[in-house]
């Protein structure tokens, strides 16, 4: 390996939004630093599914289903 071209890879402590902690290796900060997360997989709708529901009132989904509804079989 070439010397001096790789980032400093060290251990840091990560604190999740609910207060749980874990230690991992990262290039973030310096050795022993703490990374406090504002958003993590336990609370973010992208990972939890959220409460958003598909609302289609004669829009794209309905047009797709009317055009290709029998194609896939039910």
C-alpha positions in Angstrom: 0.0 0.0 0.0 1.1 3.5 -0.7 1.8 5.6 2.4 0.0 8.9 3.0 -2.9 8.4 0.6 -5.4 6.7 2.9 -7.6 8.5 5.5 -7.2 8.0 9.2 -9.4 5.1 10.1 -10.2 4.9 13.9 -12.9 4.0 16.4 -15.7 6.4 17.3 -18.8 6.2 19.5 -22.2 6.7 17.8 -25.1 7.8 19.8 -28.6 7.1 18.3 -31.6 9.4 18.8 -33.0 7.1 21.6 -29.7 7.2 23.5 -28.3 3.8 22.6 -24.7 3.8 21.8 -22.3 1.6 19.8 -18.6 1.8 18.8 -17.6 1.5 15.2 -14.6 2.3 13.0 -14.8 5.5 10.8 -13.0 8.3 9.2 -15.2 10.8 11.1 -13.4 13.2 13.5 -10.6 11.9 15.6 -10.0 8.8 17.7 -12.6 8.4 20.5 -14.9 11.2 19.2 -18.7 10.9 19.7 -21.1 11.3 16.7 -24.6 12.2 17.9 -27.2 11.3 15.3 -30.2 13.6 14.6 -31.9 11.0 12.4 -31.4 7.3 12.4 -33.1 4.2 11.0 -35.2 3.7 14.2 -37.1 7.0 13.7 -36.8 8.1 10.0 -39.8 7.3 7.8 -37.6 6.1 5.0 -36.7 3.1 7.1 -39.8 2.7 9.3 -42.3 3.0 6.5 -43.9 6.1 8.1 -47.6 6.9 8.1 -47.8 8.1 4.6 -50.4 6.3 2.5 -50.9 6.3 -1.3 -53.7 8.6 -2.2 -54.7 8.2 -5.8 -58.0 9.7 -7.0 -58.0 8.9 -10.7 -54.4 9.7 -11.1 -51.3 7.8 -12.4 -51.9 4.6 -10.4 -55.5 4.3 -11.6 -54.5 5.0 -15.2 -51.8 2.4 -15.0 -54.1 -0.2 -13.5 -56.8 0.4 -16.1 -54.3 0.1 -18.9 -52.2 -2.8 -17.6 -54.4 -4.3 -14.9 -55.0 -7.7 -16.7 -51.3 -8.1 -17.8 -50.0 -9.5 -14.5 -53.0 -11.6 -13.5 -54.5 -11.6 -10.1 
